[in-house]
């Protein structure tokens, strides 16, 4: 299967699909953190130029996540929130048969539509808490693979740092593996 992983610099989802024999490509404005098939550029341009069977999209949550609601008035005023919502719509409307869009609890729910499912890392073998929505097109809900105890809000507790945003946005490996195993059939 030809898989596009949109807005992914970590390579985790791409690598999970590649490990199962799929032709997976990640696309991001940033370079990839790991070796693998990666295009550094605008994902909307890539979608126009190539055919994919499945897209898993991770649009930036900076202007969308309710964890940053205190900045929403500024984001509305400068137009960044509207641009972020337009980007989400473009991803969801892409001419790809199967699509999963992933984002934390966000205004996508109130401005576009509610997610089909919320998942947590602890449902997939990671002892952490990070409620994440999945907006699905022609894909089944993810089934938990390894429910664990020891649920720690590590991401929420991260202190300020230059790379905090990157560290908070990486897909958990257990979730990436479940996506590849369950959606890659």
N, C-alpha and C positions, 0 to 999 in steps of 0.2 A: 504494500500500500504506500502511496506517496503522501507523506504527512508534513504539514507546515506547522511549526510552533512559532506563533507570532509574539513579538515583544519578549523574547527570552534571551538573556545574555549568559545565564548560568549553564545552559546546555543540559540540565537535568531531565526535562521531559523529552527533548530530542534524543538524548543518549538512551533513555529507557525504551523508546520505540526502535532505535537503531539496534539495540541489544537483541531485540526479537526479530530482526531481519527486515525491518521496514526501511524505506528510503525517506529518512526524516531530515528536514532542514529547519534550522532556527533562523529567525530574522529579527534583528534589533538595530537600533541606532548605535548601540555600543558594540564593541568587539566581544566575542565569546570568551568566557573564562576557561573553557576547556576545548580540547581538540575535537573537531567534528565538522560536519557540513553546516556552514553558517554564512549568512549574507548580512553584511553590515550595511543597512540602508532602510528605506521606507517600505514597510510591509505592504502597504496598499499598492505600490508599484509592482512588487513581486506578484501579488495576487492577480494583477492585470496581465502579467506576462507568462504565467505558468499555470498548469492545471494541478490541483491537489484533490485527493480523495477525502482528507480529513484535516481540519485546522483546529488547533488548540491555541487560544489567544489569551494573553495575559496583559491587557492594556494597563498602562500606568495608572495607579490609584491616587496619585497626588491630588488631583482635582475632584475625585469622586468619593473617596472613603469617608464615611461618617466620623471616623476617628479624628478627622481634621475639620469638623463642622464649624469650629470657631472662625475659620478663615473663609467660609463660604461667601459671606457678603463681598469680600474683596475679589474672590474668584469669579463671582457673577459680574461684578463691575468691570473687571479687566477682560472678560470674555473667555478666560481659560477653562472654566467649567463647561461652558457651552461647546467649546472646541473638543473637549474630552468626551462629552456625550455624543457629538457628531462622529468622532472616531470609533466609539463603541458601536454606534448604529452601522457604520460602514463595515466593520468587522462582522457583525451579526448578519448583515445583508450580503456578504460576499458570496459569489457564485461557486460555493463549495458544498457538496452534498451533506457532509456531517461536520458540525461545528460545536465546540465547547468553548465558552468564554468564562474565564475565572477572574474573580475579584473579591476583595473582602466586602463586608457589609458596606453598601454604598448607595448613592442616589440613583444608580441604575435601576434599583427596585421601584422607586417612585416616579422616575422620569421616562423609563422605557418599558420595563416589565419586571415582575418579580422573578427571582431565580427559580429554576426547576428543583434545586437541591442546595442544601448547605452541608459542607463536610468539615471535619476537624482532623488535624494530624493524628490525634490519638486513636482515630478509627482505622489508621493504616500503619500501626506499629511505631509511631513517634509519640513520646510522652509529653506532648505539648498541646496548648490551646491556641487556635487561630481560626475563628469561624470564617469560612470562605464560601462564597456563592458560586454556583455553576449554572450558567445559562446554556441550555442544550438545544441542538437542532439535529433530529434523527439519530440520537444517541440515547442509550439507556442510562438510568441513574447509576452512579458508582456504588458498588456494594462494598461495605467495609471488609477489610482483609485480615486485620489483626488488632482488635480493640485492646488497648493497654491502660493500665493505671498510671499514677504519677503524673497527672496532668498539670503542667507548669506553664504559666503565661510568659515564657521566655521572651518572645518578640515584644510583647507589651512592656516588659521591664527593661528593655535595652536603653542604655543611657545615650546621651548625645554623642555623635561621632561623625566624621566626614563620610563614612560609608554606611551609616545607619540605614538609610533608605534602601541600599542594595541588599544589606543583610536581612532586612525585614521582608523583602519581596521575593526571595528565592523560594521556589516550589520545594516542598518537602519530598525527599526521595521516595518515601512510602506511597505518597499520593501519585507521584510521577509513574512509579512502577504499576500501580493499580490502573491508571489511565491507559498505559501501554497494553497491559494484559487484558483489560476488559473492553477497550475500544478498538484495539488493534486486530480483532478477529475478522 
